[in-house]
Amino acid sequence: MNKQIQTKSTHPLIDYLKGVNLQIYVMLIAIVVLMLLFFLLTEGSYLSARNMSNVLRQTSITGIMAVGMVFVIVSAEIDLCVGSLMGLLGGIAAILDVWFGWPLPLTILATLAAGFLLGAWNGWWVAYRKVPSFIVTLASMLIFRGILVGITDGTTVSPTSQSMSLIGQSYLSNHIGYTITLVLLIVFVFWQRKSRKARIQLGLNVPTQSKTIGKDVIIAVFALGLVYLLNTYRGIPTPVLILLVLMFIGMFIASKTAFGRRIYAVGGNIEAARLSGINVEKTKLMVFAINGLLVAVAALILASRLGAGSPSAGTTAEMDAIAACVIGGTSLSGGTGSVSRAVMGAFIMALLDNGMSMLDVPTFWQYIIKGFIVLLAVWMDSATKQKA
């Protein structure tokens, strides 16, 4: 019997870092480099509590859209209309709130239902009419933008009610922020332990105990430190809490449910998935419907944050969502992707956007830089696959 020789690490942090995926290293390095660069260029104001709060609020909208986009791309499809859909749903929410005076719960339910149905509309064309998702969502991008301009008559619908502003402009109190953070950390640790036991029972490889502890310690220190920083300003923004909840739900669906496994199977090899008994059409329909639902959540936050529904809202947002997924390692060929890494990609995009805005970088340069970042990320994905 061959015995594995295990080397002992002197510190849990070092032991953990040895097992981290190279892609995670690259993303963490990118985050640190961007923060230090903009910190120096803005003479320290970039890392202020107020600005970090703004960065996280920016992350929340792109991150929520990225959670839904991950599943679309993993299923080997694409959605180019999420920006226009977000603008349309934000416009619908603003109209119901401002023009019709609907109560907030009813406005939220109507917007979420509209997002789910419009997402399912895209999915129906892709799954059952066999129209390529690129064409379907490109057409929907024009259709949704046209409907938005039509129902708003090309004008901004504002101002939204004070209750509507609670979605995107409110903050959690310090005590609630710490309590929720601790609860989420406990749930995460419990999830890690449960997954570890399940893998051991199945005879699969598991990381050493020191790696697991090191990972938990790093995450806990980072999370509590971030909460402390935000509490020195006004607290944790409510949209950030919504993002975290949806991220954990997305991670659970991807790794712990049969539906999540079907999505990866369809994206990895559609014919093999079909032969194994998976209803490919239903799976793709639900992927687009869920994506539409998450776009509706992002639209509510955007409309609440702006205090209005604008005909130009959501312009190029689809590029940010796709870029966040690609930066997070989601393969455009399908079958590979991670919800948590896509959210990290959204955070990187928000850091970049915020830093360039603070430095008054011309808009055309911002587009050029972001375009090159997307191109580089896709090239790295292709190069990695070719090497494999």
Secondary structure, DSSP 8 states (H G I E B T S, - for coil): ---------SSHHHHHHHTS-HHHHHHHHHHHHHHHHHHHHTTTGGGSHHHHHHHHHHHHHHHHHHHHHHHHHHTT---S-HHHHHHHHHHHHHIIIIIS---HHHHHHHHHHHHHHHHHHHHHHHHTS---HHHHHHHHHHHHHHHHHHHHTTS-B----HHHHHHHH-B--HHHHHHHHHHHHHHHHHHHHHHHHHHHHTT-----HHHHHHHHHHHHHHHHHHHHHHHTTT--BHHHHHHHHHHHHHHHHHHHSHHHHHHHHHHH-HHHHHHTT--HHHHHHHHHHHHHHHHHHHHHHHHHHHTSB-TTTTTTHHHHHHHHHHHTT--TTSS---HHHHHHHHHHHHHHHHHHHHTT--HHHHHHHHHHHHHHHHHHHHHHHHH-
